[in-house]
Amino acid sequence: MVAPVQYGARIHSQSIMLNVDYRLPFSKISQLWADLTGYAYNPATLTSVQSKLYEQLAPIETQIKKELKSAPVCHFDETGLRIEGGLKWLHLASNNLYTYFFVHDKRGQQALLSEESIFSECVNWTVHDCWSSYFTVGKGRHSLCGAHLLRELQALIDQGRQWAKAMHEYLMQAYQTTRHCPIPTEQQAHWRSHYLQICQQADQEEHPPICFIKSNGRLGRAKKTTGRNLLQRLILHQEAVLAFARTGDPVRVRGTLHK
């Protein structure tokens, strides 16, 4: 004790939990303790305690990153968030045992190559969405996240796209069929043919790119439907789309369609 009365470890830990896990602002936390105990919790104290705890957790963060880098499968994602009035990007790396977050000013290649990121150091399966930067950085093998694909297909199904319904059913059937083992080699040609047939159906259903003339008389960039953009990604990255069904590696066991 260095003073007659001071904050204890439980007050510090509960205050950090309220701020980090429950997103309560400093002013609300201070008011809460004032209401409960009669003594307001100084926001400056919370800032100081958070900084100390962050330093104490550094070895644990290092171990988490090490485990994820060498994991058979690692999932990656990113989402925008507001910090001090500006747009930042929250990046995620995780598997069934570990989760690692970091915040960066950028979403793409600069973030993935930064010191905070582990993406470029993962040497096994990396599961992610179709964000192009993922395909230009790193040493790992790529598997597209089925949850993202199913969500996009469902949006097109809601608009009446028959090809999207067929692809949705195809992916779910492939997932159910390969729950315990990958597609046998002798059947892979059949599955690939069916996949390409649905892509051909999509090409028939989706409107071709629409070109327009700019005000300066030059030809503008062709505008594509949402469905055609998805179709192009399904064709370009078909190996990554079907990785969960065609390989015996752990990416299949984890089930990228089962997020």
Buried (B, 14 or more C-beta within 10 A) or exposed (E): EEEEEEBEEEBBEBBBEBBEEEEBEBEEBBBBBEEEEEEBBEBEBBEEBBEEEEEEEEEEEEEBBEBBBEBEBBBBBBEEEEEEEEEBBBBBBBBEEBEBEBEBEBBBBEBBBBEEBBBBBBBBBBBBBBBEBBBEBBEBBBBBBBBBBBEBBEBBBEEEBBBBBBBBEBBEEBBEBBEEEBBEEEEBEEBBEBBEEBBEBBBEBBEEEEEEEEEEEEEEEEEBBEBBBBBBBBBEBBBBBBBBBBBEBEBBBBBBBEB
